[in-house]
Amino acid sequence: MSISTAAPGRSTASFWSVRRETSLNWLALGLLLAAWNASDNEAANVRPRPEALRGYSYVSVRAAHRVASVER
C-alpha cells in the first residue's frame, strides 16, 4: 500500500477538497437509495391528485401546498 500525495502542480488543499466532494457524493447516493428503499410503491396508499392539478403532468410542491390550503 502506497501513500498517495498530491500531483505535482496541485496543492494539497485541492487534493483534499476533491476527496471531500467524492465522499459527499457517495453519502448523497446512499441517502437517495435509503429513501428509495423506504418509499412505498403501492398505488393503493397514494391519495389521488387534487382536481385542480389533474391536468398537469408535473406539479411542484408549492403548487400542491397552495391547492391543499385552499381546499381546507
N, C-alpha and C positions, 0 to 999 in steps of 0.2 A: 504494500500500500504506500503510495507516494503522497507527499504533502503538496497540494496544489498552491501555486502562487499566482498573483495577478500577471496577466500577459504584459510583455514589455510595451510601454507607452500608455498603459492603463493604470489608473490609480487604484489603490486598494479600496477606496470608498465606492468606486464604480463597481468593483468586483462584488462587494457585499450588498450593494443595492440591487444588483441583478439576482443574487441568491435570495434576497428577501422577497423580491417580486415573484420569483418562481415558487417559493413556499406559500405565499399568499394565494397564488393561482391554484395550487393544489388544495389549499384549505377551502377556497370558494367552490371548487369542484366537489369536494367531499360534502360540503353543506348542501349543495344543489342535489346531489344524489340522495342524501338523507331525507330531504324534503320530498323528493320524488317518491321514495320508498314509503314515506309516511302518508302520502296522499291516498285518498280513497278513490278508486277508479269506477266504482259502481254508479251508474247513471240514476239509479232509483233514489239515491240520497241527495241528488242535486236539485235545488229549487229551480223552477223554470224562470227564464229571463222575464223581467217585467214587461208588460205590454208596450210601454213607451220605447223600449230598447230592442224589441224583436226584429226590427227592420235592418239593424246594423250588424255587419259581420264582426266588427271589433268594437268593444266597449271598454272605456277606461274606468279605473277605479273611481275617479272623481265623478264621472257621469253616473255610474251606478249608485254612488253615495247620494248624489243630488236627487235622483229619481226616488230612491228609497226614503229620503227625508220628506219629499213632497207627498208621497203616498200615505204617510202616517198621519 
